[in-house]
Amino acid sequence: LLTEALQAGAFGMSTGTFYPPAAHATTEEIIEVGLPLSQHGGLYATHLRDEADHIVPAMEEALQIGRALDCLVVFSHHKLAGGNNHGRSQETLALIDQAARLQPVCLDCHPYPATSTMLRLDRVRIARRTLITWSSAMPAALGRDFADLQAELGLDDVQTLERLAPAGAIYFLMDEADVERIMRHPLAMVGSDGLPFDQHPHPRQWGTFTNVLRTLVRERGVLPIETAIHKMTGLAARHYGLADRGLLRVGYRADLVVFDPAGVTDCATFEQPVQASEGISGVWVNGQRVWDGQCATGAFPGEVLSRAPRHA
């Protein structure tokens, strides 16, 4: 299946060993499944097996897989989860720097101190706060605080989770200093993530890139605007082998965003996440305008992107 996908233009293989059933896969099994990557120049993107106390062994596993498969390793939405790990981005980024001298590696991250995934007890217990994004068993819980629901129901955390499951949640797990340090790393791209069916999604689905421009560029001065835009465009195009995108250059695809640097802002919040950003006067995809400053134009010029070969 992987060979067929790569021959059809897939960029590579991804794993989510934090989640079942992939959590049961061994390092050796992942390497065996990924053998076609080196032949076809594909990449290996991974949601690490652990992003909390055992993040370093999890990163070392991913790097081992990359070396065995002779491929680029992409650390997806790199973060340090839980209060015990706040500040450890200095350690994990040093590991990435060390690895980058020996093998191709990069990472992506988003600008929020909270993440989102399925409702899990291990995450509830290390989060400062947990918001419910969806619940099949209790639809009225969406947008509610887990601790408030637990108090109202008069249950412990295990019983509350059982009452809500299956469900999704936003977890306030990360430290702002780690978020900023990771975003500044020269190999870090700006990325988003999310589940499209969440009724109360993480605001990153609507505001990631404008949040970077507002908070990290304009308000805090963490990044120059040129660097921030490069992390959203040219750097990602380079890592993923998009030969004619990511730069303003003659002959390249005209994927453009025109915005007001002084006014562009995200409107999506954790309380009201489904809100379009402001300060964007136009968006073009493949040379066709798809946003006119007020609403979508109705044009659908997007194309499926395929991997450019990394090896001759």
NUTIRO-823080 format. One record per residue (C-alpha): residue number from 1; x, y, z. Coordinates in pm, 1 decimal. Layout:
<r nr="NUM" u="X" v="Y" w="Z"/>
...
This chain:
<r nr="1" u="0.0" v="0.0" w="0.0"/>
<r nr="2" u="278.6" v="245.9" w="83.3"/>
<r nr="3" u="455.4" v="174.6" w="-246.0"/>
<r nr="4" u="133.5" v="232.7" w="-437.7"/>
<r nr="5" u="71.4" v="558.9" w="-252.8"/>
<r nr="6" u="424.8" v="686.2" w="-313.8"/>
<r nr="7" u="405.5" v="595.5" w="-681.7"/>
<r nr="8" u="81.1" v="793.9" w="-697.9"/>
<r nr="9" u="257.0" v="1101.4" w="-554.2"/>
<r nr="10" u="210.7" v="1072.3" w="-177.7"/>
<r nr="11" u="461.5" v="1273.1" w="24.7"/>
<r nr="12" u="547.5" v="990.9" w="260.0"/>
<r nr="13" u="420.4" v="801.7" w="561.0"/>
<r nr="14" u="286.9" v="928.8" w="891.7"/>
<r nr="15" u="235.1" v="754.3" w="1222.3"/>
<r nr="16" u="47.8" v="845.2" w="1537.7"/>
<r nr="17" u="203.8" v="610.4" w="1789.6"/>
<r nr="18" u="43.6" v="809.8" w="2071.4"/>
<r nr="19" u="-292.1" v="663.1" w="1964.3"/>
<r nr="20" u="-432.8" v="311.7" w="1949.5"/>
<r nr="21" u="-389.1" v="90.6" w="1755.9"/>
<r nr="22" u="-61.3" v="244.9" w="1630.2"/>
<r nr="23" u="63.4" v="267.7" w="1989.8"/>
<r nr="24" u="114.1" v="-108.5" w="1977.5"/>
<r nr="25" u="348.5" v="-90.9" w="1676.9"/>
<r nr="26" u="714.3" v="-155.9" w="1752.3"/>
<r nr="27" u="1001.6" v="45.0" w="1610.1"/>
<r nr="28" u="1097.2" v="-253.9" w="1396.7"/>
<r nr="29" u="744.8" v="-284.4" w="1256.4"/>
<r nr="30" u="736.4" v="83.6" w="1158.7"/>
<r nr="31" u="1072.6" v="49.9" w="983.5"/>
<r nr="32" u="956.0" v="-259.1" w="796.6"/>
<r nr="33" u="636.9" v="-89.0" w="677.6"/>
<r nr="34" u="832.5" v="222.9" w="580.3"/>
<r nr="35" u="1099.9" v="54.3" w="367.3"/>
<r nr="36" u="966.3" v="200.9" w="38.2"/>
<r nr="37" u="1030.1" v="556.1" w="164.3"/>
<r nr="38" u="1401.4" v="558.5" w="83.9"/>
<r nr="39" u="1348.5" v="420.5" w="-266.2"/>
<r nr="40" u="1086.6" v="683.0" w="-351.4"/>
<r nr="41" u="1225.1" v="980.5" w="-159.2"/>
<r nr="42" u="932.8" v="998.3" w="81.3"/>
<r nr="43" u="929.2" v="1153.3" w="427.4"/>
<r nr="44" u="832.0" v="1019.6" w="769.7"/>
<r nr="45" u="600.1" v="1244.1" w="974.5"/>
<r nr="46" u="518.5" v="1142.1" w="1327.7"/>
<r nr="47" u="297.1" v="1232.2" w="1619.2"/>
<r nr="48" u="538.5" v="1105.8" w="1881.7"/>
<r nr="49" u="469.8" v="812.1" w="2107.8"/>
<r nr="50" u="497.5" v="1047.5" w="2405.6"/>
<r nr="51" u="509.1" v="1427.4" w="2429.8"/>
<r nr="52" u="528.0" v="1444.1" w="2807.0"/>
<r nr="53" u="771.5" v="1283.0" w="3052.9"/>
<r nr="54" u="916.1" v="1039.0" w="2797.9"/>
<r nr="55" u="943.9" v="1272.0" w="2500.9"/>
<r nr="56" u="1319.5" v="1229.4" w="2452.0"/>
<r nr="57" u="1305.1" v="848.8" w="2403.3"/>
<r nr="58" u="1008.8" v="905.0" w="2170.4"/>
<r nr="59" u="1210.5" v="1153.2" w="1964.0"/>
<r nr="60" u="1508.6" v="920.9" w="1957.2"/>
<r nr="61" u="1282.8" v="644.2" w="1824.4"/>
<r nr="62" u="1160.3" v="867.6" w="1541.4"/>
<r nr="63" u="1515.7" v="967.9" w="1453.2"/>
<r nr="64" u="1620.8" v="602.0" w="1453.5"/>
<r nr="65" u="1338.8" v="525.9" w="1209.1"/>
<r nr="66" u="1450.3" v="813.4" w="986.0"/>
<r nr="67" u="1808.6" v="687.6" w="978.2"/>
<r nr="68" u="1699.4" v="332.8" w="901.5"/>
<r nr="69" u="1480.3" v="454.3" w="614.5"/>
<r nr="70" u="1717.7" v="729.3" w="493.8"/>
<r nr="71" u="1435.6" v="982.8" w="491.4"/>
<r nr="72" u="1333.5" v="1321.1" w="628.2"/>
<r nr="73" u="1178.2" v="1306.8" w="976.8"/>
<r nr="74" u="901.7" v="1559.1" w="1049.0"/>
<r nr="75" u="809.3" v="1606.2" w="1414.7"/>
<r nr="76" u="441.8" v="1698.1" w="1393.8"/>
<r nr="77" u="308.8" v="1974.6" w="1624.3"/>
<r nr="78" u="613.9" v="1960.0" w="1850.2"/>
<r nr="79" u="525.7" v="2039.2" w="2209.2"/>
<r nr="80" u="604.7" v="1967.4" w="2575.4"/>
<r nr="81" u="295.8" v="1849.3" w="2761.7"/>
<r nr="82" u="238.3" v="1886.4" w="3134.6"/>
<r nr="83" u="383.5" v="2108.7" w="3403.8"/>
<r nr="84" u="668.2" v="1866.8" w="3477.2"/>
<r nr="85" u="799.3" v="1927.5" w="3125.9"/>
<r nr="86" u="768.5" v="2303.8" w="3097.2"/>
<r nr="87" u="1104.0" v="2443.9" w="2987.8"/>
<r nr="88" u="1224.9" v="2118.9" w="2834.0"/>
<r nr="89" u="1201.1" v="2258.6" w="2481.5"/>
<r nr="90" u="1563.1" v="2364.2" w="2534.0"/>
<r nr="91" u="1646.6" v="1995.6" w="2567.8"/>
<r nr="92" u="1433.6" v="1872.6" w="2277.9"/>
<r nr="93" u="1547.3" v="2145.6" w="2038.3"/>
<r nr="94" u="1909.6" v="2070.9" w="2125.3"/>
<r nr="95" u="1839.2" v="1708.5" w="2032.7"/>
<r nr="96" u="1693.7" v="1822.5" w="1699.6"/>
<r nr="97" u="1999.4" v="2041.9" w="1634.8"/>
<r nr="98" u="2230.9" v="1751.4" w="1708.9"/>
<r nr="99" u="2032.8" v="1517.1" w="1484.0"/>
<r nr="100" u="2014.2" v="1771.9" w="1200.1"/>
<r nr="101" u="2392.2" v="1751.3" w="1162.6"/>
<r nr="102" u="2358.5" v="1383.2" w="1074.4"/>
<r nr="103" u="2018.6" v="1338.7" w="907.8"/>
<r nr="104" u="1735.1" v="1543.2" w="752.7"/>
<r nr="105" u="1486.4" v="1659.3" w="1015.0"/>
<r nr="106" u="1230.1" v="1936.7" w="1064.1"/>
<r nr="107" u="928.2" v="2014.7" w="1281.3"/>
<r nr="108" u="602.9" v="2205.4" w="1283.0"/>
<r nr="109" u="422.0" v="2376.7" w="1568.7"/>
<r nr="110" u="123.1" v="2598.4" w="1641.4"/>
<r nr="111" u="114.4" v="2915.2" w="1853.9"/>
<r nr="112" u="-131.5" v="2809.9" w="2125.3"/>
<r nr="113" u="-57.7" v="2681.0" w="2479.5"/>
<r nr="114" u="-329.9" v="2418.6" w="2438.8"/>
<r nr="115" u="-366.9" v="2112.3" w="2221.1"/>
<r nr="116" u="-665.6" v="1905.3" w="2113.5"/>
<r nr="117" u="-736.1" v="1537.9" w="2060.3"/>
<r nr="118" u="-961.1" v="1261.2" w="2188.5"/>
<r nr="119" u="-1078.8" v="1279.8" w="2549.6"/>
<r nr="120" u="-819.1" v="1082.6" w="2746.2"/>
<r nr="121" u="-777.8" v="1044.6" w="3120.3"/>
<r nr="122" u="-398.0" v="1078.7" w="3109.2"/>
<r nr="123" u="-431.2" v="1418.4" w="2942.5"/>
<r nr="124" u="-711.9" v="1538.9" w="3171.0"/>
<r nr="125" u="-494.1" v="1467.8" w="3473.4"/>
<r nr="126" u="-193.9" v="1672.7" w="3356.1"/>
<r nr="127" u="-385.9" v="1961.4" w="3196.2"/>
<r nr="128" u="-441.8" v="2293.3" w="3372.9"/>
<r nr="129" u="-783.7" v="2301.3" w="3209.7"/>
<r nr="130" u="-982.2" v="2073.9" w="2976.9"/>
<r nr="131" u="-1259.6" v="2189.0" w="2741.0"/>
<r nr="132" u="-1493.1" v="1942.3" w="2570.4"/>
<r nr="133" u="-1501.1" v="1981.5" w="2189.7"/>
<r nr="134" u="-1756.4" v="1708.7" w="2118.9"/>
<r nr="135" u="-1933.2" v="1426.5" w="2299.6"/>
<r nr="136" u="-2152.5" v="1164.2" w="2138.3"/>
<r nr="137" u="-2302.2" v="1066.7" w="2472.1"/>
<r nr="138" u="-2356.9" v="1419.9" w="2603.3"/>
<r nr="139" u="-2384.5" v="1676.8" w="2319.8"/>
<r nr="140" u="-2473.2" v="1951.9" w="2566.6"/>
<r nr="141" u="-2120.6" v="1924.7" w="2708.6"/>
<r nr="142" u="-1948.6" v="2081.8" w="2408.1"/>
<r nr="143" u="-1755.6" v="2392.6" w="2504.4"/>
<r nr="144" u="-1785.7" v="2305.5" w="2874.3"/>
<r nr="145" u="-1503.7" v="2273.2" w="3124.1"/>
<r nr="146" u="-1437.8" v="1912.1" w="3228.4"/>
<r nr="147" u="-1388.9" v="2010.2" w="3594.2"/>
<r nr="148" u="-1721.7" v="2196.6" w="3599.4"/>
<r nr="149" u="-1901.2" v="1897.5" w="3449.6"/>
<r nr="150" u="-1738.3" v="1665.3" w="3700.4"/>
<r nr="151" u="-1855.5" v="1884.8" w="3989.0"/>
<r nr="152" u="-2209.4" v="1912.2" w="3849.6"/>
<r nr="153" u="-2236.5" v="1538.2" w="3797.3"/>
<r nr="154" u="-2086.9" v="1456.2" w="4136.2"/>
<r nr="155" u="-1853.1" v="1199.7" w="3978.9"/>
<r nr="156" u="-1480.9" v="1133.3" w="3982.7"/>
<r nr="157" u="-1273.3" v="1194.5" w="3669.2"/>
<r nr="158" u="-1294.2" v="832.6" w="3550.9"/>
<r nr="159" u="-1673.0" v="826.8" w="3581.9"/>
<r nr="160" u="-1705.0" v="1167.8" w="3414.5"/>
<r nr="161" u="-1496.7" v="1053.2" w="3118.9"/>
<r nr="162" u="-1705.4" v="737.3" w="3088.8"/>
<r nr="163" u="-2021.0" v="950.4" w="3089.6"/>
<r nr="164" u="-1884.8" v="1169.6" w="2806.2"/>
<r nr="165" u="-1710.0" v="910.3" w="2587.9"/>
<r nr="166" u="-1656.5" v="896.0" w="2302.3"/>
<r nr="167" u="-1552.3" v="1258.0" w="2307.3"/>
<r nr="168" u="-1284.3" v="1509.3" w="2216.9"/>
<r nr="169" u="-1119.0" v="1781.9" w="2420.3"/>
<r nr="170" u="-885.8" v="2080.1" w="2427.9"/>
<r nr="171" u="-610.3" v="2050.2" w="2688.4"/>
<r nr="172" u="-417.4" v="2344.4" w="2831.9"/>
<r nr="173" u="-86.8" v="2163.4" w="2869.6"/>
<r nr="174" u="195.4" v="2377.4" w="2736.1"/>
<r nr="175" u="403.1" v="2669.0" w="2858.4"/>
<r nr="176" u="407.5" v="2991.2" w="2652.9"/>
<r nr="177" u="787.6" v="3013.5" w="2677.0"/>
<r nr="178" u="820.7" v="2668.2" w="2520.1"/>
<r nr="179" u="573.5" v="2760.5" w="2245.8"/>
<r nr="180" u="775.7" v="3071.5" w="2159.6"/>
<r nr="181" u="1111.4" v="2892.8" w="2175.3"/>
<r nr="182" u="991.6" v="2616.0" w="1944.2"/>
<r nr="183" u="841.4" v="2866.1" w="1700.5"/>
<r nr="184" u="1173.8" v="3052.5" w="1680.5"/>
<r nr="185" u="1370.3" v="2741.1" w="1584.5"/>
<r nr="186" u="1505.6" v="2774.0" w="1228.4"/>
<r nr="187" u="1366.9" v="2433.9" w="1123.4"/>
<r nr="188" u="1018.4" v="2497.3" w="1266.4"/>
<r nr="189" u="724.7" v="2553.7" w="1031.9"/>
<r nr="190" u="392.0" v="2702.3" w="1137.3"/>
<r nr="191" u="128.7" v="2430.0" w="1128.8"/>
<r nr="192" u="-229.0" v="2369.7" w="1228.8"/>
<r nr="193" u="-423.2" v="2058.4" w="1319.0"/>
<r nr="194" u="-776.0" v="1959.6" w="1403.3"/>
<r nr="195" u="-1080.0" v="1743.6" w="1350.4"/>
<r nr="196" u="-1326.5" v="1886.3" w="1097.3"/>
<r nr="197" u="-1629.1" v="1734.2" w="1270.4"/>
<r nr="198" u="-1563.7" v="1902.2" w="1607.3"/>
<r nr="199" u="-1865.3" v="2116.0" w="1691.9"/>
<r nr="200" u="-1653.4" v="2330.3" w="1924.4"/>
<r nr="201" u="-1307.3" v="2298.8" w="1766.7"/>
<r nr="202" u="-969.1" v="2423.3" w="1875.0"/>
<r nr="203" u="-929.5" v="2785.6" w="1752.8"/>
<r nr="204" u="-621.9" v="2678.8" w="1554.4"/>
<r nr="205" u="-859.2" v="2552.2" w="1284.6"/>
<r nr="206" u="-964.6" v="2912.3" w="1215.9"/>
<r nr="207" u="-687.0" v="3131.5" w="1350.9"/>
<r nr="208" u="-340.8" v="2972.2" w="1357.6"/>
<r nr="209" u="-161.7" v="3184.1" w="1100.2"/>
<r nr="210" u="-319.0" v="3516.2" w="1188.2"/>
<r nr="211" u="-257.9" v="3438.5" w="1555.5"/>
<r nr="212" u="114.3" v="3412.6" w="1478.1"/>
<r nr="213" u="104.9" v="3747.2" w="1297.6"/>
<r nr="214" u="-85.5" v="3914.5" w="1581.2"/>
<r nr="215" u="70.4" v="3767.2" w="1894.4"/>
<r nr="216" u="420.6" v="3648.7" w="1805.6"/>
<r nr="217" u="501.1" v="3917.4" w="1548.6"/>
<r nr="218" u="309.5" v="4234.0" w="1633.5"/>
<r nr="219" u="243.9" v="4210.4" w="2008.0"/>
<r nr="220" u="540.0" v="4016.0" w="2147.6"/>
<r nr="221" u="808.1" v="4062.9" w="1881.9"/>
<r nr="222" u="908.6" v="3696.3" w="1900.3"/>
<r nr="223" u="955.1" v="3677.6" w="1520.8"/>
<r nr="224" u="1017.8" v="3934.0" w="1246.7"/>
<r nr="225" u="724.8" v="3934.1" w="1006.0"/>
<r nr="226" u="947.0" v="3810.0" w="721.9"/>
<r nr="227" u="1054.4" v="3507.3" w="925.5"/>
<r nr="228" u="699.0" v="3428.2" w="1031.9"/>
<r nr="229" u="573.0" v="3436.4" w="673.0"/>
<r nr="230" u="864.5" v="3220.6" w="555.7"/>
<r nr="231" u="775.2" v="2961.7" w="820.6"/>
<r nr="232" u="421.1" v="2952.7" w="676.2"/>
<r nr="233" u="523.5" v="2938.2" w="310.6"/>
<r nr="234" u="872.9" v="2894.3" w="168.1"/>
<r nr="235" u="1009.7" v="2680.1" w="449.8"/>
<r nr="236" u="718.1" v="2439.3" w="430.8"/>
<r nr="237" u="746.2" v="2424.9" w="50.5"/>
<r nr="238" u="1116.7" v="2343.1" w="80.0"/>
<r nr="239" u="1073.4" v="2070.9" w="340.5"/>
<r nr="240" u="790.7" v="1906.7" w="147.4"/>
<r nr="241" u="950.3" v="1940.9" w="-194.5"/>
<r nr="242" u="692.9" v="2174.1" w="-352.4"/>
<r nr="243" u="906.6" v="2289.7" w="-642.7"/>
<r nr="244" u="691.5" v="2577.1" w="-770.8"/>
<r nr="245" u="524.7" v="2710.3" w="-456.2"/>
<r nr="246" u="607.9" v="2900.5" w="-139.8"/>
<r nr="247" u="789.3" v="3197.8" w="-295.3"/>
<r nr="248" u="697.9" v="3506.3" w="-498.5"/>
<r nr="249" u="894.6" v="3418.9" w="-810.7"/>
<r nr="250" u="835.2" v="3426.1" w="-1186.6"/>
<r nr="251" u="702.3" v="3089.2" w="-1299.8"/>
<r nr="252" u="579.7" v="2989.5" w="-954.1"/>
<r nr="253" u="215.8" v="2926.7" w="-869.8"/>
<r nr="254" u="35.8" v="3240.6" w="-758.4"/>
<r nr="255" u="-74.8" v="3134.7" w="-409.6"/>
<r nr="256" u="-107.1" v="3473.8" w="-242.4"/>
<r nr="257" u="-248.4" v="3638.4" w="69.2"/>
<r nr="258" u="-278.1" v="4017.2" w="85.9"/>
<r nr="259" u="-320.0" v="4150.6" w="439.2"/>
<r nr="260" u="-270.3" v="4456.7" w="656.3"/>
<r nr="261" u="32.1" v="4389.2" w="883.2"/>
<r nr="262" u="-92.8" v="4642.7" w="1137.4"/>
<r nr="263" u="-446.3" v="4507.5" w="1153.1"/>
<r nr="264" u="-449.2" v="4139.8" w="1063.9"/>
<r nr="265" u="-581.6" v="3941.7" w="1359.3"/>
<r nr="266" u="-733.5" v="3612.6" w="1456.3"/>
<r nr="267" u="-1087.5" v="3628.1" w="1592.2"/>
<r nr="268" u="-1118.6" v="3261.4" w="1687.4"/>
<r nr="269" u="-1100.1" v="3206.0" w="2064.2"/>
<r nr="270" u="-1126.7" v="2900.2" w="2285.3"/>
<r nr="271" u="-1474.3" v="3015.7" w="2384.1"/>
<r nr="272" u="-1586.7" v="3114.0" w="2028.9"/>
<r nr="273" u="-1358.4" v="2921.4" w="1792.1"/>
<r nr="274" u="-1549.1" v="2931.1" w="1462.2"/>
<r nr="275" u="-1467.1" v="3286.6" w="1352.7"/>
<r nr="276" u="-1287.6" v="3409.2" w="1042.3"/>
<r nr="277" u="-982.3" v="3631.3" w="1081.2"/>
<r nr="278" u="-982.3" v="4003.6" w="1006.3"/>
<r nr="279" u="-743.3" v="4220.0" w="808.9"/>
<r nr="280" u="-712.6" v="3993.1" w="503.6"/>
<r nr="281" u="-815.7" v="4173.9" w="185.1"/>
<r nr="282" u="-757.6" v="3895.2" w="-62.9"/>
<r nr="283" u="-651.7" v="3533.3" w="-109.4"/>
<r nr="284" u="-549.1" v="3377.4" w="-441.2"/>
<r nr="285" u="-496.6" v="3005.6" w="-509.4"/>
<r nr="286" u="-327.8" v="2909.6" w="-836.6"/>
<r nr="287" u="-385.3" v="3264.2" w="-956.5"/>
<r nr="288" u="-759.5" v="3274.2" w="-888.8"/>
<r nr="289" u="-912.2" v="3487.3" w="-615.7"/>
<r nr="290" u="-1094.7" v="3281.3" w="-353.2"/>
<r nr="291" u="-1144.7" v="3548.0" w="-81.8"/>
<r nr="292" u="-1239.5" v="3908.3" w="-156.1"/>
<r nr="293" u="-1194.6" v="4056.0" w="189.5"/>
<r nr="294" u="-1549.7" v="3988.5" w="300.6"/>
<r nr="295" u="-1637.3" v="3636.2" w="191.1"/>
<r nr="296" u="-1537.1" v="3343.7" w="-28.3"/>
<r nr="297" u="-1576.2" v="3405.8" w="-401.7"/>
<r nr="298" u="-1704.7" v="3057.6" w="-481.8"/>
<r nr="299" u="-1402.9" v="2964.7" w="-695.1"/>
<r nr="300" u="-1236.6" v="2628.1" w="-632.2"/>
<r nr="301" u="-900.0" v="2639.2" w="-812.5"/>
<r nr="302" u="-718.1" v="2414.7" w="-565.8"/>
<r nr="303" u="-525.4" v="2109.8" w="-682.5"/>
<r nr="304" u="-407.1" v="1789.9" w="-519.6"/>
<r nr="305" u="-35.9" v="1836.1" w="-453.1"/>
<r nr="306" u="208.0" v="1556.0" w="-526.1"/>
<r nr="307" u="557.1" v="1491.2" w="-403.2"/>
<r nr="308" u="849.0" v="1604.6" w="-614.5"/>
<r nr="309" u="1122.7" v="1336.2" w="-627.2"/>
<r nr="310" u="1400.5" v="1394.7" w="-372.8"/>
<r nr="311" u="1645.7" v="1162.2" w="-544.9"/>
<r nr="312" u="1749.5" v="1149.8" w="-908.5"/>
